Amino acid sequence: MHCPPPHEPGVLPRWLHEQGANVIITGGMGQRAQQLFAQNGIQVVMGAPPDLADDIAAAYLKGTLQTGANPCDH
C-alpha cells in the first residue's frame, strides 16, 4: 500500500478509491466528507466503536459490527 496523501478536502476519498476501497468504517464524519466519499463510490459506515481496527473490520465482514450515533454530524 502507498503512503496516504495529506489531509485536504476531497483528496483522501479519491486516493482511497484509486486504492480499490469501497467501504470506510468510522466513528463519525461530517456531511461534506460523506458526500465526497459517496462521489468516489465508497460506502461510509458510521458510529463504529473505539476498538482495534482488526476487530472492527472482522466484525464488519461477519455482519456483526454494532454501530451507534454519528458524533461528528455537522
mmJSON file of the N, C-alpha and C atoms, coordinates in Angstrom:
{"data_MODEL":{"atom_site":{
"group_PDB":["ATOM","ATOM","ATOM","ATOM","ATOM","ATOM","ATOM","ATOM","ATOM","ATOM","ATOM","ATOM","ATOM","ATOM","ATOM","ATOM","ATOM","ATOM","ATOM","ATOM","ATOM","ATOM","ATOM","ATOM","ATOM","ATOM","ATOM","ATOM","ATOM","ATOM","ATOM","ATOM","ATOM","ATOM","ATOM","ATOM","ATOM","ATOM","ATOM","ATOM","ATOM","ATOM","ATOM","ATOM","ATOM","ATOM","ATOM","ATOM","ATOM","ATOM","ATOM","ATOM","ATOM","ATOM","ATOM","ATOM","ATOM","ATOM","ATOM","ATOM","ATOM","ATOM","ATOM","ATOM","ATOM","ATOM","ATOM","ATOM","ATOM","ATOM","ATOM","ATOM","ATOM","ATOM","ATOM","ATOM","ATOM","ATOM","ATOM","ATOM","ATOM","ATOM","ATOM","ATOM","ATOM","ATOM","ATOM","ATOM","ATOM","ATOM","ATOM","ATOM","ATOM","ATOM","ATOM","ATOM","ATOM","ATOM","ATOM","ATOM","ATOM","ATOM","ATOM","ATOM","ATOM","ATOM","ATOM","ATOM","ATOM","ATOM","ATOM","ATOM","ATOM","ATOM","ATOM","ATOM","ATOM","ATOM","ATOM","ATOM","ATOM","ATOM","ATOM","ATOM","ATOM","ATOM","ATOM","ATOM","ATOM","ATOM","ATOM","ATOM","ATOM","ATOM","ATOM","ATOM","ATOM","ATOM","ATOM","ATOM","ATOM","ATOM","ATOM","ATOM","ATOM","ATOM","ATOM","ATOM","ATOM","ATOM","ATOM","ATOM","ATOM","ATOM","ATOM","ATOM","ATOM","ATOM","ATOM","ATOM","ATOM","ATOM","ATOM","ATOM","ATOM","ATOM","ATOM","ATOM","ATOM","ATOM","ATOM","ATOM","ATOM","ATOM","ATOM","ATOM","ATOM","ATOM","ATOM","ATOM","ATOM","ATOM","ATOM","ATOM","ATOM","ATOM","ATOM","ATOM","ATOM","ATOM","ATOM","ATOM","ATOM","ATOM","ATOM","ATOM","ATOM","ATOM","ATOM","ATOM","ATOM","ATOM","ATOM","ATOM","ATOM","ATOM","ATOM","ATOM","ATOM","ATOM","ATOM","ATOM","ATOM","ATOM","ATOM","ATOM","ATOM","ATOM","ATOM","ATOM","ATOM","ATOM"],
"id":[1,2,3,4,5,6,7,8,9,10,11,12,13,14,15,16,17,18,19,20,21,22,23,24,25,26,27,28,29,30,31,32,33,34,35,36,37,38,39,40,41,42,43,44,45,46,47,48,49,50,51,52,53,54,55,56,57,58,59,60,61,62,63,64,65,66,67,68,69,70,71,72,73,74,75,76,77,78,79,80,81,82,83,84,85,86,87,88,89,90,91,92,93,94,95,96,97,98,99,100,101,102,103,104,105,106,107,108,109,110,111,112,113,114,115,116,117,118,119,120,121,122,123,124,125,126,127,128,129,130,131,132,133,134,135,136,137,138,139,140,141,142,143,144,145,146,147,148,149,150,151,152,153,154,155,156,157,158,159,160,161,162,163,164,165,166,167,168,169,170,171,172,173,174,175,176,177,178,179,180,181,182,183,184,185,186,187,188,189,190,191,192,193,194,195,196,197,198,199,200,201,202,203,204,205,206,207,208,209,210,211,212,213,214,215,216,217,218,219,220,221,222],
"type_symbol":["N","C","C","N","C","C","N","C","C","N","C","C","N","C","C","N","C","C","N","C","C","N","C","C","N","C","C","N","C","C","N","C","C","N","C","C","N","C","C","N","C","C","N","C","C","N","C","C","N","C","C","N","C","C","N","C","C","N","C","C","N","C","C","N","C","C","N","C","C","N","C","C","N","C","C","N","C","C","N","C","C","N","C","C","N","C","C","N","C","C","N","C","C","N","C","C","N","C","C","N","C","C","N","C","C","N","C","C","N","C","C","N","C","C","N","C","C","N","C","C","N","C","C","N","C","C","N","C","C","N","C","C","N","C","C","N","C","C","N","C","C","N","C","C","N","C","C","N","C","C","N","C","C","N","C","C","N","C","C","N","C","C","N","C","C","N","C","C","N","C","C","N","C","C","N","C","C","N","C","C","N","C","C","N","C","C","N","C","C","N","C","C","N","C","C","N","C","C","N","C","C","N","C","C","N","C","C","N","C","C","N","C","C","N","C","C","N","C","C","N","C","C"],
"label_atom_id":["N","CA","C","N","CA","C","N","CA","C","N","CA","C","N","CA","C","N","CA","C","N","CA","C","N","CA","C","N","CA","C","N","CA","C","N","CA","C","N","CA","C","N","CA","C","N","CA","C","N","CA","C","N","CA","C","N","CA","C","N","CA","C","N","CA","C","N","CA","C","N","CA","C","N","CA","C","N","CA","C","N","CA","C","N","CA","C","N","CA","C","N","CA","C","N","CA","C","N","CA","C","N","CA","C","N","CA","C","N","CA","C","N","CA","C","N","CA","C","N","CA","C","N","CA","C","N","CA","C","N","CA","C","N","CA","C","N","CA","C","N","CA","C","N","CA","C","N","CA","C","N","CA","C","N","CA","C","N","CA","C","N","CA","C","N","CA","C","N","CA","C","N","CA","C","N","CA","C","N","CA","C","N","CA","C","N","CA","C","N","CA","C","N","CA","C","N","CA","C","N","CA","C","N","CA","C","N","CA","C","N","CA","C","N","CA","C","N","CA","C","N","CA","C","N","CA","C","N","CA","C","N","CA","C","N","CA","C","N","CA","C","N","CA","C","N","CA","C","N","CA","C","N","CA","C","N","CA","C"],
"label_alt_id":[null,null,null,null,null,null,null,null,null,null,null,null,null,null,null,null,null,null,null,null,null,null,null,null,null,null,null,null,null,null,null,null,null,null,null,null,null,null,null,null,null,null,null,null,null,null,null,null,null,null,null,null,null,null,null,null,null,null,null,null,null,null,null,null,null,null,null,null,null,null,null,null,null,null,null,null,null,null,null,null,null,null,null,null,null,null,null,null,null,null,null,null,null,null,null,null,null,null,null,null,null,null,null,null,null,null,null,null,null,null,null,null,null,null,null,null,null,null,null,null,null,null,null,null,null,null,null,null,null,null,null,null,null,null,null,null,null,null,null,null,null,null,null,null,null,null,null,null,null,null,null,null,null,null,null,null,null,null,null,null,null,null,null,null,null,null,null,null,null,null,null,null,null,null,null,null,null,null,null,null,null,null,null,null,null,null,null,null,null,null,null,null,null,null,null,null,null,null,null,null,null,null,null,null,null,null,null,null,null,null,null,null,null,null,null,null,null,null,null,null,null,null],
"label_comp_id":["MET","MET","MET","HIS","HIS","HIS","CYS","CYS","CYS","PRO","PRO","PRO","PRO","PRO","PRO","PRO","PRO","PRO","HIS","HIS","HIS","GLU","GLU","GLU","PRO","PRO","PRO","GLY","GLY","GLY","VAL","VAL","VAL","LEU","LEU","LEU","PRO","PRO","PRO","ARG","ARG","ARG","TRP","TRP","TRP","LEU","LEU","LEU","HIS","HIS","HIS","GLU","GLU","GLU","GLN","GLN","GLN","GLY","GLY","GLY","ALA","ALA","ALA","ASN","ASN","ASN","VAL","VAL","VAL","ILE","ILE","ILE","ILE","ILE","ILE","THR","THR","THR","GLY","GLY","GLY","GLY","GLY","GLY","MET","MET","MET","GLY","GLY","GLY","GLN","GLN","GLN","ARG","ARG","ARG","ALA","ALA","ALA","GLN","GLN","GLN","GLN","GLN","GLN","LEU","LEU","LEU","PHE","PHE","PHE","ALA","ALA","ALA","GLN","GLN","GLN","ASN","ASN","ASN","GLY","GLY","GLY","ILE","ILE","ILE","GLN","GLN","GLN","VAL","VAL","VAL","VAL","VAL","VAL","MET","MET","MET","GLY","GLY","GLY","ALA","ALA","ALA","PRO","PRO","PRO","PRO","PRO","PRO","ASP","ASP","ASP","LEU","LEU","LEU","ALA","ALA","ALA","ASP","ASP","ASP","ASP","ASP","ASP","ILE","ILE","ILE","ALA","ALA","ALA","ALA","ALA","ALA","ALA","ALA","ALA","TYR","TYR","TYR","LEU","LEU","LEU","LYS","LYS","LYS","GLY","GLY","GLY","THR","THR","THR","LEU","LEU","LEU","GLN","GLN","GLN","THR","THR","THR","GLY","GLY","GLY","ALA","ALA","ALA","ASN","ASN","ASN","PRO","PRO","PRO","CYS","CYS","CYS","ASP","ASP","ASP","HIS","HIS","HIS"],
"label_asym_id":["A","A","A","A","A","A","A","A","A","A","A","A","A","A","A","A","A","A","A","A","A","A","A","A","A","A","A","A","A","A","A","A","A","A","A","A","A","A","A","A","A","A","A","A","A","A","A","A","A","A","A","A","A","A","A","A","A","A","A","A","A","A","A","A","A","A","A","A","A","A","A","A","A","A","A","A","A","A","A","A","A","A","A","A","A","A","A","A","A","A","A","A","A","A","A","A","A","A","A","A","A","A","A","A","A","A","A","A","A","A","A","A","A","A","A","A","A","A","A","A","A","A","A","A","A","A","A","A","A","A","A","A","A","A","A","A","A","A","A","A","A","A","A","A","A","A","A","A","A","A","A","A","A","A","A","A","A","A","A","A","A","A","A","A","A","A","A","A","A","A","A","A","A","A","A","A","A","A","A","A","A","A","A","A","A","A","A","A","A","A","A","A","A","A","A","A","A","A","A","A","A","A","A","A","A","A","A","A","A","A","A","A","A","A","A","A","A","A","A","A","A","A"],
"label_entity_id":["1","1","1","1","1","1","1","1","1","1","1","1","1","1","1","1","1","1","1","1","1","1","1","1","1","1","1","1","1","1","1","1","1","1","1","1","1","1","1","1","1","1","1","1","1","1","1","1","1","1","1","1","1","1","1","1","1","1","1","1","1","1","1","1","1","1","1","1","1","1","1","1","1","1","1","1","1","1","1","1","1","1","1","1","1","1","1","1","1","1","1","1","1","1","1","1","1","1","1","1","1","1","1","1","1","1","1","1","1","1","1","1","1","1","1","1","1","1","1","1","1","1","1","1","1","1","1","1","1","1","1","1","1","1","1","1","1","1","1","1","1","1","1","1","1","1","1","1","1","1","1","1","1","1","1","1","1","1","1","1","1","1","1","1","1","1","1","1","1","1","1","1","1","1","1","1","1","1","1","1","1","1","1","1","1","1","1","1","1","1","1","1","1","1","1","1","1","1","1","1","1","1","1","1","1","1","1","1","1","1","1","1","1","1","1","1","1","1","1","1","1","1"],
"label_seq_id":[1,1,1,2,2,2,3,3,3,4,4,4,5,5,5,6,6,6,7,7,7,8,8,8,9,9,9,10,10,10,11,11,11,12,12,12,13,13,13,14,14,14,15,15,15,16,16,16,17,17,17,18,18,18,19,19,19,20,20,20,21,21,21,22,22,22,23,23,23,24,24,24,25,25,25,26,26,26,27,27,27,28,28,28,29,29,29,30,30,30,31,31,31,32,32,32,33,33,33,34,34,34,35,35,35,36,36,36,37,37,37,38,38,38,39,39,39,40,40,40,41,41,41,42,42,42,43,43,43,44,44,44,45,45,45,46,46,46,47,47,47,48,48,48,49,49,49,50,50,50,51,51,51,52,52,52,53,53,53,54,54,54,55,55,55,56,56,56,57,57,57,58,58,58,59,59,59,60,60,60,61,61,61,62,62,62,63,63,63,64,64,64,65,65,65,66,66,66,67,67,67,68,68,68,69,69,69,70,70,70,71,71,71,72,72,72,73,73,73,74,74,74],
"pdbx_PDB_ins_code":[null,null,null,null,null,null,null,null,null,null,null,null,null,null,null,null,null,null,null,null,null,null,null,null,null,null,null,null,null,null,null,null,null,null,null,null,null,null,null,null,null,null,null,null,null,null,null,null,null,null,null,null,null,null,null,null,null,null,null,null,null,null,null,null,null,null,null,null,null,null,null,null,null,null,null,null,null,null,null,null,null,null,null,null,null,null,null,null,null,null,null,null,null,null,null,null,null,null,null,null,null,null,null,null,null,null,null,null,null,null,null,null,null,null,null,null,null,null,null,null,null,null,null,null,null,null,null,null,null,null,null,null,null,null,null,null,null,null,null,null,null,null,null,null,null,null,null,null,null,null,null,null,null,null,null,null,null,null,null,null,null,null,null,null,null,null,null,null,null,null,null,null,null,null,null,null,null,null,null,null,null,null,null,null,null,null,null,null,null,null,null,null,null,null,null,null,null,null,null,null,null,null,null,null,null,null,null,null,null,null,null,null,null,null,null,null,null,null,null,null,null,null],
"Cartn_x":[0.841,0.0,0.883,0.42,1.161,0.874,1.762,1.553,0.366,-0.514,-1.686,-1.293,-2.132,-1.867,-2.141,-1.776,-2.067,-3.575,-3.962,-5.382,-5.892,-6.536,-7.142,-8.491,-9.475,-10.81,-10.8,-11.399,-11.557,-10.398,-9.225,-8.04,-8.092,-8.399,-8.404,-9.472,-10.705,-11.689,-11.246,-10.674,-10.208,-9.055,-8.114,-6.975,-7.428,-8.343,-8.838,-9.561,-10.314,-10.974,-9.924,-8.868,-7.792,-7.107,-7.111,-6.513,-7.46,-8.706,-9.66,-10.623,-10.615,-11.525,-12.964,-13.905,-15.324,-16.138,-15.495,-16.155,-15.15,-15.628,-14.821,-15.647,-15.004,-15.677,-15.088,-15.958,-15.506,-16.391,-15.858,-16.665,-17.664,-17.247,-18.118,-17.51,-18.374,-17.91,-18.947,-18.488,-19.373,-20.045,-21.106,-21.896,-21.074,-20.239,-19.445,-18.494,-17.839,-16.929,-17.694,-18.884,-19.709,-20.02,-20.339,-20.643,-19.429,-18.261,-17.04,-16.733,-16.939,-16.727,-17.758,-19.01,-20.071,-19.779,-19.295,-18.961,-17.849,-17.075,-15.994,-16.365,-17.662,-18.142,-17.772,-17.572,-17.174,-18.309,-18.776,-19.82,-19.212,-19.918,-19.447,-20.288,-19.63,-20.278,-19.856,-20.828,-20.512,-20.986,-20.404,-20.791,-20.053,-18.908,-18.125,-17.572,-17.48,-16.957,-15.441,-14.911,-13.451,-12.819,-12.397,-11.849,-10.678,-10.01,-8.908,-9.43,-8.699,-9.121,-9.365,-8.504,-8.677,-9.987,-10.327,-11.571,-12.799,-12.717,-13.829,-14.021,-12.935,-13.023,-13.58,-13.123,-13.609,-15.105,-15.561,-16.986,-17.805,-17.288,-17.989,-18.136,-17.055,-17.078,-17.995,-18.127,-19.031,-20.481,-20.675,-22.023,-22.476,-21.525,-21.881,-21.446,-20.947,-20.49,-21.68,-21.607,-22.667,-22.21,-23.012,-22.683,-23.672,-23.233,-24.07,-24.288,-24.456,-24.713,-23.448,-23.64,-22.551,-22.262,-21.198,-20.927,-20.401,-20.057,-19.469,-20.438,-21.687,-22.662,-22.876,-22.017,-22.105,-22.012],
"Cartn_y":[-1.177,0.0,1.235,2.26,3.509,4.424,5.388,6.372,7.246,7.514,8.345,9.796,10.502,11.915,12.776,14.066,14.972,15.121,15.477,15.638,16.968,16.905,18.064,17.625,18.529,18.148,17.499,16.323,15.624,14.757,14.911,14.171,12.72,12.499,11.141,10.244,10.722,9.853,9.411,10.322,9.991,8.985,9.203,8.309,6.91,6.838,5.535,4.806,5.533,4.934,4.352,5.116,4.639,3.39,3.23,2.066,0.86,1.074,-0.023,-0.122,0.867,0.845,1.082,0.365,0.606,0.8,0.681,0.899,1.566,2.519,3.102,3.009,2.585,2.436,3.491,4.282,5.397,5.594,6.294,6.641,7.722,8.684,9.774,10.551,11.301,12.051,13.11,14.279,15.357,15.07,15.808,15.608,15.803,16.843,17.112,15.948,15.452,14.318,13.089,12.862,11.735,11.849,13.05,13.277,13.0,13.431,13.212,11.722,10.96,9.516,8.887,9.297,8.755,9.052,10.249,10.621,9.736,9.145,8.259,6.786,6.51,5.133,4.389,5.121,4.495,4.629,3.494,3.463,3.865,4.714,5.139,4.454,3.708,3.067,3.878,4.549,5.436,4.873,5.435,5.04,3.831,3.53,2.373,2.644,1.611,1.785,2.007,2.617,2.777,1.439,0.712,-0.624,-0.803,-1.922,-2.211,-2.329,-1.762,-1.772,-3.193,-4.136,-5.528,-6.111,-5.792,-6.299,-5.688,-4.383,-3.709,-4.284,-4.452,-4.999,-6.421,-7.228,-8.611,-8.633,-7.783,-7.73,-7.265,-6.294,-5.823,-6.968,-7.679,-8.766,-9.91,-10.131,-11.162,-10.684,-9.361,-8.808,-8.585,-8.508,-8.347,-7.001,-6.096,-4.8,-3.994,-3.576,-2.758,-1.304,-0.465,0.948,1.777,2.975,3.9,5.177,6.249,7.563,8.122,9.064,9.785,11.029,11.031,12.184,13.402,13.251,14.356,14.896,14.646,15.035,16.534,17.242,18.702,19.172],
"Cartn_z":[0.0,0.0,0.0,-0.629,-0.738,0.437,0.665,1.729,1.377,2.344,2.064,1.795,1.052,0.751,1.974,1.907,3.019,3.216,4.42,4.759,4.206,3.064,2.42,1.887,1.862,1.407,0.016,-0.07,-1.34,-1.763,-1.164,-1.594,-1.126,0.145,0.687,0.051,-0.144,-0.811,-2.203,-2.956,-4.312,-4.235,-3.306,-3.167,-2.746,-1.77,-1.334,-2.467,-3.269,-4.438,-5.393,-5.636,-6.517,-5.957,-4.633,-3.989,-4.0,-4.449,-4.539,-3.369,-2.474,-1.325,-1.789,-1.159,-1.46,-0.185,0.979,2.276,3.208,4.002,5.067,6.339,7.418,8.713,9.641,10.247,11.063,12.283,13.251,14.421,14.072,13.263,12.855,11.704,11.012,9.848,9.493,9.085,8.669,7.328,7.054,5.83,4.558,4.509,3.3,3.015,4.041,3.856,3.374,3.934,3.496,2.003,1.564,0.148,-0.729,-0.276,-1.06,-1.205,-0.137,-0.24,-1.178,-1.046,-1.915,-3.38,-3.672,-5.057,-5.622,-4.746,-5.168,-5.044,-4.855,-4.813,-3.55,-2.448,-1.192,-0.182,0.319,1.343,2.675,3.429,4.742,5.816,6.7,7.837,9.062,9.703,10.822,12.153,13.205,14.55,15.066,14.458,14.91,16.308,17.119,18.477,18.463,19.525,19.62,19.989,18.991,19.189,18.233,18.291,17.371,15.942,15.002,13.599,13.098,13.469,13.031,13.545,14.803,15.388,14.709,14.409,13.738,12.337,11.613,10.257,10.277,11.224,11.315,11.618,12.538,12.873,11.671,10.924,9.725,8.713,8.478,7.5,7.923,9.239,9.755,9.782,9.618,9.706,11.134,12.068,13.48,14.056,13.224,13.716,14.217,15.47,16.04,16.011,15.372,15.254,16.068,16.387,17.158,16.376,17.107,16.515,15.871,14.979,14.329,15.153,15.967,16.825,16.073,14.821,14.04,12.993,13.112,12.081,12.094,11.355,11.268,9.839],
"occupancy":[1.0,1.0,1.0,1.0,1.0,1.0,1.0,1.0,1.0,1.0,1.0,1.0,1.0,1.0,1.0,1.0,1.0,1.0,1.0,1.0,1.0,1.0,1.0,1.0,1.0,1.0,1.0,1.0,1.0,1.0,1.0,1.0,1.0,1.0,1.0,1.0,1.0,1.0,1.0,1.0,1.0,1.0,1.0,1.0,1.0,1.0,1.0,1.0,1.0,1.0,1.0,1.0,1.0,1.0,1.0,1.0,1.0,1.0,1.0,1.0,1.0,1.0,1.0,1.0,1.0,1.0,1.0,1.0,1.0,1.0,1.0,1.0,1.0,1.0,1.0,1.0,1.0,1.0,1.0,1.0,1.0,1.0,1.0,1.0,1.0,1.0,1.0,1.0,1.0,1.0,1.0,1.0,1.0,1.0,1.0,1.0,1.0,1.0,1.0,1.0,1.0,1.0,1.0,1.0,1.0,1.0,1.0,1.0,1.0,1.0,1.0,1.0,1.0,1.0,1.0,1.0,1.0,1.0,1.0,1.0,1.0,1.0,1.0,1.0,1.0,1.0,1.0,1.0,1.0,1.0,1.0,1.0,1.0,1.0,1.0,1.0,1.0,1.0,1.0,1.0,1.0,1.0,1.0,1.0,1.0,1.0,1.0,1.0,1.0,1.0,1.0,1.0,1.0,1.0,1.0,1.0,1.0,1.0,1.0,1.0,1.0,1.0,1.0,1.0,1.0,1.0,1.0,1.0,1.0,1.0,1.0,1.0,1.0,1.0,1.0,1.0,1.0,1.0,1.0,1.0,1.0,1.0,1.0,1.0,1.0,1.0,1.0,1.0,1.0,1.0,1.0,1.0,1.0,1.0,1.0,1.0,1.0,1.0,1.0,1.0,1.0,1.0,1.0,1.0,1.0,1.0,1.0,1.0,1.0,1.0,1.0,1.0,1.0,1.0,1.0,1.0,1.0,1.0,1.0,1.0,1.0,1.0],
"B_iso_or_equiv":[0.0,0.0,0.0,0.0,0.0,0.0,0.0,0.0,0.0,0.0,0.0,0.0,0.0,0.0,0.0,0.0,0.0,0.0,0.0,0.0,0.0,0.0,0.0,0.0,0.0,0.0,0.0,0.0,0.0,0.0,0.0,0.0,0.0,0.0,0.0,0.0,0.0,0.0,0.0,0.0,0.0,0.0,0.0,0.0,0.0,0.0,0.0,0.0,0.0,0.0,0.0,0.0,0.0,0.0,0.0,0.0,0.0,0.0,0.0,0.0,0.0,0.0,0.0,0.0,0.0,0.0,0.0,0.0,0.0,0.0,0.0,0.0,0.0,0.0,0.0,0.0,0.0,0.0,0.0,0.0,0.0,0.0,0.0,0.0,0.0,0.0,0.0,0.0,0.0,0.0,0.0,0.0,0.0,0.0,0.0,0.0,0.0,0.0,0.0,0.0,0.0,0.0,0.0,0.0,0.0,0.0,0.0,0.0,0.0,0.0,0.0,0.0,0.0,0.0,0.0,0.0,0.0,0.0,0.0,0.0,0.0,0.0,0.0,0.0,0.0,0.0,0.0,0.0,0.0,0.0,0.0,0.0,0.0,0.0,0.0,0.0,0.0,0.0,0.0,0.0,0.0,0.0,0.0,0.0,0.0,0.0,0.0,0.0,0.0,0.0,0.0,0.0,0.0,0.0,0.0,0.0,0.0,0.0,0.0,0.0,0.0,0.0,0.0,0.0,0.0,0.0,0.0,0.0,0.0,0.0,0.0,0.0,0.0,0.0,0.0,0.0,0.0,0.0,0.0,0.0,0.0,0.0,0.0,0.0,0.0,0.0,0.0,0.0,0.0,0.0,0.0,0.0,0.0,0.0,0.0,0.0,0.0,0.0,0.0,0.0,0.0,0.0,0.0,0.0,0.0,0.0,0.0,0.0,0.0,0.0,0.0,0.0,0.0,0.0,0.0,0.0,0.0,0.0,0.0,0.0,0.0,0.0],
"pdbx_formal_charge":[null,null,null,null,null,null,null,null,null,null,null,null,null,null,null,null,null,null,null,null,null,null,null,null,null,null,null,null,null,null,null,null,null,null,null,null,null,null,null,null,null,null,null,null,null,null,null,null,null,null,null,null,null,null,null,null,null,null,null,null,null,null,null,null,null,null,null,null,null,null,null,null,null,null,null,null,null,null,null,null,null,null,null,null,null,null,null,null,null,null,null,null,null,null,null,null,null,null,null,null,null,null,null,null,null,null,null,null,null,null,null,null,null,null,null,null,null,null,null,null,null,null,null,null,null,null,null,null,null,null,null,null,null,null,null,null,null,null,null,null,null,null,null,null,null,null,null,null,null,null,null,null,null,null,null,null,null,null,null,null,null,null,null,null,null,null,null,null,null,null,null,null,null,null,null,null,null,null,null,null,null,null,null,null,null,null,null,null,null,null,null,null,null,null,null,null,null,null,null,null,null,null,null,null,null,null,null,null,null,null,null,null,null,null,null,null,null,null,null,null,null,null],
"auth_seq_id":[1,1,1,2,2,2,3,3,3,4,4,4,5,5,5,6,6,6,7,7,7,8,8,8,9,9,9,10,10,10,11,11,11,12,12,12,13,13,13,14,14,14,15,15,15,16,16,16,17,17,17,18,18,18,19,19,19,20,20,20,21,21,21,22,22,22,23,23,23,24,24,24,25,25,25,26,26,26,27,27,27,28,28,28,29,29,29,30,30,30,31,31,31,32,32,32,33,33,33,34,34,34,35,35,35,36,36,36,37,37,37,38,38,38,39,39,39,40,40,40,41,41,41,42,42,42,43,43,43,44,44,44,45,45,45,46,46,46,47,47,47,48,48,48,49,49,49,50,50,50,51,51,51,52,52,52,53,53,53,54,54,54,55,55,55,56,56,56,57,57,57,58,58,58,59,59,59,60,60,60,61,61,61,62,62,62,63,63,63,64,64,64,65,65,65,66,66,66,67,67,67,68,68,68,69,69,69,70,70,70,71,71,71,72,72,72,73,73,73,74,74,74],
"auth_comp_id":["MET","MET","MET","HIS","HIS","HIS","CYS","CYS","CYS","PRO","PRO","PRO","PRO","PRO","PRO","PRO","PRO","PRO","HIS","HIS","HIS","GLU","GLU","GLU","PRO","PRO","PRO","GLY","GLY","GLY","VAL","VAL","VAL","LEU","LEU","LEU","PRO","PRO","PRO","ARG","ARG","ARG","TRP","TRP","TRP","LEU","LEU","LEU","HIS","HIS","HIS","GLU","GLU","GLU","GLN","GLN","GLN","GLY","GLY","GLY","ALA","ALA","ALA","ASN","ASN","ASN","VAL","VAL","VAL","ILE","ILE","ILE","ILE","ILE","ILE","THR","THR","THR","GLY","GLY","GLY","GLY","GLY","GLY","MET","MET","MET","GLY","GLY","GLY","GLN","GLN","GLN","ARG","ARG","ARG","ALA","ALA","ALA","GLN","GLN","GLN","GLN","GLN","GLN","LEU","LEU","LEU","PHE","PHE","PHE","ALA","ALA","ALA","GLN","GLN","GLN","ASN","ASN","ASN","GLY","GLY","GLY","ILE","ILE","ILE","GLN","GLN","GLN","VAL","VAL","VAL","VAL","VAL","VAL","MET","MET","MET","GLY","GLY","GLY","ALA","ALA","ALA","PRO","PRO","PRO","PRO","PRO","PRO","ASP","ASP","ASP","LEU","LEU","LEU","ALA","ALA","ALA","ASP","ASP","ASP","ASP","ASP","ASP","ILE","ILE","ILE","ALA","ALA","ALA","ALA","ALA","ALA","ALA","ALA","ALA","TYR","TYR","TYR","LEU","LEU","LEU","LYS","LYS","LYS","GLY","GLY","GLY","THR","THR","THR","LEU","LEU","LEU","GLN","GLN","GLN","THR","THR","THR","GLY","GLY","GLY","ALA","ALA","ALA","ASN","ASN","ASN","PRO","PRO","PRO","CYS","CYS","CYS","ASP","ASP","ASP","HIS","HIS","HIS"],
"auth_asym_id":["A","A","A","A","A","A","A","A","A","A","A","A","A","A","A","A","A","A","A","A","A","A","A","A","A","A","A","A","A","A","A","A","A","A","A","A","A","A","A","A","A","A","A","A","A","A","A","A","A","A","A","A","A","A","A","A","A","A","A","A","A","A","A","A","A","A","A","A","A","A","A","A","A","A","A","A","A","A","A","A","A","A","A","A","A","A","A","A","A","A","A","A","A","A","A","A","A","A","A","A","A","A","A","A","A","A","A","A","A","A","A","A","A","A","A","A","A","A","A","A","A","A","A","A","A","A","A","A","A","A","A","A","A","A","A","A","A","A","A","A","A","A","A","A","A","A","A","A","A","A","A","A","A","A","A","A","A","A","A","A","A","A","A","A","A","A","A","A","A","A","A","A","A","A","A","A","A","A","A","A","A","A","A","A","A","A","A","A","A","A","A","A","A","A","A","A","A","A","A","A","A","A","A","A","A","A","A","A","A","A","A","A","A","A","A","A","A","A","A","A","A","A"],
"auth_atom_id":["N","CA","C","N","CA","C","N","CA","C","N","CA","C","N","CA","C","N","CA","C","N","CA","C","N","CA","C","N","CA","C","N","CA","C","N","CA","C","N","CA","C","N","CA","C","N","CA","C","N","CA","C","N","CA","C","N","CA","C","N","CA","C","N","CA","C","N","CA","C","N","CA","C","N","CA","C","N","CA","C","N","CA","C","N","CA","C","N","CA","C","N","CA","C","N","CA","C","N","CA","C","N","CA","C","N","CA","C","N","CA","C","N","CA","C","N","CA","C","N","CA","C","N","CA","C","N","CA","C","N","CA","C","N","CA","C","N","CA","C","N","CA","C","N","CA","C","N","CA","C","N","CA","C","N","CA","C","N","CA","C","N","CA","C","N","CA","C","N","CA","C","N","CA","C","N","CA","C","N","CA","C","N","CA","C","N","CA","C","N","CA","C","N","CA","C","N","CA","C","N","CA","C","N","CA","C","N","CA","C","N","CA","C","N","CA","C","N","CA","C","N","CA","C","N","CA","C","N","CA","C","N","CA","C","N","CA","C","N","CA","C","N","CA","C","N","CA","C","N","CA","C","N","CA","C","N","CA","C"],
"pdbx_PDB_model_num":[1,1,1,1,1,1,1,1,1,1,1,1,1,1,1,1,1,1,1,1,1,1,1,1,1,1,1,1,1,1,1,1,1,1,1,1,1,1,1,1,1,1,1,1,1,1,1,1,1,1,1,1,1,1,1,1,1,1,1,1,1,1,1,1,1,1,1,1,1,1,1,1,1,1,1,1,1,1,1,1,1,1,1,1,1,1,1,1,1,1,1,1,1,1,1,1,1,1,1,1,1,1,1,1,1,1,1,1,1,1,1,1,1,1,1,1,1,1,1,1,1,1,1,1,1,1,1,1,1,1,1,1,1,1,1,1,1,1,1,1,1,1,1,1,1,1,1,1,1,1,1,1,1,1,1,1,1,1,1,1,1,1,1,1,1,1,1,1,1,1,1,1,1,1,1,1,1,1,1,1,1,1,1,1,1,1,1,1,1,1,1,1,1,1,1,1,1,1,1,1,1,1,1,1,1,1,1,1,1,1,1,1,1,1,1,1,1,1,1,1,1,1]
}}}
